[in-house]
Amino acid sequence: MRRSVLVVEAADGPKAMAIIRSNVKIDRLVTDVGLPNGMNGRQVADAARELRQGLKVLFVTGYAESAILSQGHLGPDMEVVTKPFQMEAVTERIRSLIEG
């Protein structure tokens, strides 16, 4: 079954947080770990999940997975895909977040 997806983009962490604080419907957050302008992807995800309980997150990173871990682990409903990646890997992680 195909699903339609509306993607909302933000250029950096503060702009992402402005969207997250808005009334825009957000089911999943996909964020790079390395973001410009003061917030990294983990900080955005943690702040977003405080505002939107149960928000599922996919981190994209060129760093080792351990570089994004907070206190040694990912939280529930969080996945990681490392660069370089095949698009199928991203699709599979998103599917896992949708179904899981």
C-alpha positions in Angstrom: 0.0 0.0 0.0 1.4 3.4 -0.9 1.2 6.2 1.5 1.2 9.9 0.8 3.8 11.9 2.7 4.0 15.6 3.2 7.6 16.7 4.0 8.3 19.9 5.8 11.9 21.1 5.7 14.0 23.3 8.1 17.4 24.6 7.4 18.7 24.3 10.9 17.8 23.4 14.5 16.1 26.6 15.5 14.0 26.7 12.4 13.0 23.0 13.0 12.0 23.9 16.5 9.8 26.8 15.2 8.0 24.3 13.0 7.7 21.8 15.9 6.2 24.5 18.1 3.6 25.4 15.4 0.4 23.7 14.6 1.9 21.7 11.7 1.0 18.0 12.0 4.2 16.0 12.4 4.2 12.3 12.6 7.9 11.6 12.2 11.1 13.6 12.6 14.0 12.9 10.3 17.1 14.9 11.2 20.7 15.0 10.4 22.9 14.8 13.5 25.1 17.7 12.4 23.1 20.8 12.0 24.2 24.5 11.8 23.3 27.4 14.1 23.6 26.1 17.6 21.5 22.9 17.9 22.5 19.4 16.8 20.0 16.8 15.6 19.9 15.0 19.0 19.1 18.3 20.8 16.3 19.0 18.3 14.9 15.5 18.7 15.0 15.6 22.5 13.3 19.1 22.6 10.8 18.0 20.0 9.8 14.9 22.0 9.3 17.0 25.1 6.7 19.1 23.1 5.3 16.2 21.1 5.1 13.1 23.2 5.7 9.9 21.3 7.3 11.6 18.3 9.3 9.0 16.3 12.7 10.1 15.2 15.1 8.9 12.5 18.7 10.2 12.8 20.8 10.5 9.7 24.5 10.7 10.4 27.9 10.4 8.8 29.4 9.8 12.3 29.5 6.6 14.2 26.1 5.7 15.7 27.7 6.1 19.2 28.3 9.8 18.4 24.5 10.5 18.7 23.7 8.4 21.7 22.6 10.2 24.8 23.5 8.5 28.0 24.5 5.5 26.1 21.4 4.6 24.2 18.7 5.7 21.8 15.3 6.4 23.2 12.2 4.4 22.3 10.9 5.1 18.8 14.3 6.3 17.6 16.3 4.8 14.7 19.6 5.7 13.0 20.8 5.4 9.5 24.5 6.1 8.7 25.9 7.8 5.6 26.5 6.8 3.0 23.3 4.9 2.7 21.1 3.4 0.1 17.6 5.0 -0.1 16.2 1.5 0.8 17.9 1.8 4.2 16.1 5.0 4.9 12.8 3.6 3.7 13.2 0.6 5.9 13.9 2.6 9.0 10.9 4.9 8.4 8.8 1.8 7.8 10.0 0.4 11.1 9.0 3.6 12.9 5.6 3.6 11.2 4.9 0.0 12.0 6.7 -0.3 15.3 
